[in-house]
Amino acid sequence: MSTIELTLEAIRLLRDWSQSLIVLETALIAFVGTLIKTTPERLAFYTALATLFCLLGSILAGVNVIASLPSAVGAAPETTPRGLYDLPANLRGTIRTSAAAQGTLFVAGLVFLAFFVVLRRSAAPDDDEN
């Protein structure tokens, strides 16, 4: 494979990765949205808000990655696959910083989601007591 083909393959993989995370995050937002309505515990509610904040931030970073890829395709002849991540992104920073922000915020959202589920479960009344 030539350098251009490797760079274009790296762009495709990055696009697919970002799109997959955005789809998963959208589903998680819908899941949290359905559970947050019936959450009486204040700490669980704030944890759900932190989850939503992280997932929305990750989606925005992913959109920035995907929106930056057309210019990366234009720069493919002069860029190596490794240099692709150092190209400027649409909003701020490089494609590398946007992709890293997307992944980091996604993981933080998953951690907050786990805390939310645990806090919500511990706040729910037990069915055995009634």
WOTA-V766911 format. One record per residue. N is the residue number from 0. SS is DSSP state (H for helix, E for strand, L for the rest). OMEGA is omega in whole degrees, -180 to 180 (NA if undefined). Layout:
N,SS,OMEGA ; N,SS,OMEGA
This chain:
0,L,178 ; 1,L,-180 ; 2,H,180 ; 3,H,179 ; 4,H,178 ; 5,H,179 ; 6,H,179 ; 7,H,176 ; 8,H,177 ; 9,H,177 ; 10,H,178 ; 11,H,180 ; 12,H,179 ; 13,H,177 ; 14,H,-180 ; 15,H,178 ; 16,H,-179 ; 17,H,180 ; 18,H,179 ; 19,H,178 ; 20,H,180 ; 21,H,178 ; 22,H,180 ; 23,H,180 ; 24,H,177 ; 25,H,177 ; 26,H,179 ; 27,H,177 ; 28,H,177 ; 29,H,178 ; 30,H,180 ; 31,H,180 ; 32,H,178 ; 33,H,-179 ; 34,H,-174 ; 35,H,-179 ; 36,L,-175 ; 37,L,-179 ; 38,L,-178 ; 39,L,-177 ; 40,L,-177 ; 41,H,-180 ; 42,H,177 ; 43,H,178 ; 44,H,180 ; 45,H,176 ; 46,H,176 ; 47,H,177 ; 48,H,177 ; 49,H,176 ; 50,H,-179 ; 51,H,179 ; 52,H,-180 ; 53,H,-179 ; 54,H,177 ; 55,H,176 ; 56,H,178 ; 57,H,177 ; 58,H,179 ; 59,H,177 ; 60,H,178 ; 61,H,176 ; 62,H,177 ; 63,H,177 ; 64,H,-177 ; 65,H,180 ; 66,H,180 ; 67,H,-174 ; 68,H,177 ; 69,H,177 ; 70,H,177 ; 71,H,177 ; 72,H,178 ; 73,H,180 ; 74,L,-176 ; 75,H,-179 ; 76,H,-179 ; 77,H,-172 ; 78,L,172 ; 79,L,178 ; 80,L,179 ; 81,L,180 ; 82,H,179 ; 83,H,-175 ; 84,H,179 ; 85,H,176 ; 86,L,-179 ; 87,E,176 ; 88,L,-178 ; 89,L,-175 ; 90,L,-179 ; 91,L,174 ; 92,L,-179 ; 93,E,176 ; 94,H,179 ; 95,H,-178 ; 96,H,178 ; 97,H,179 ; 98,H,178 ; 99,H,178 ; 100,H,179 ; 101,H,-180 ; 102,H,-179 ; 103,H,179 ; 104,H,176 ; 105,H,179 ; 106,H,177 ; 107,H,177 ; 108,H,177 ; 109,H,179 ; 110,H,177 ; 111,H,177 ; 112,H,178 ; 113,H,177 ; 114,H,179 ; 115,H,-179 ; 116,H,180 ; 117,H,-180 ; 118,H,179 ; 119,H,180 ; 120,H,-179 ; 121,H,179 ; 122,H,-179 ; 123,L,177 ; 124,L,179 ; 125,L,178 ; 126,L,-178 ; 127,L,-177 ; 128,L,-177 ; 129,L,NA
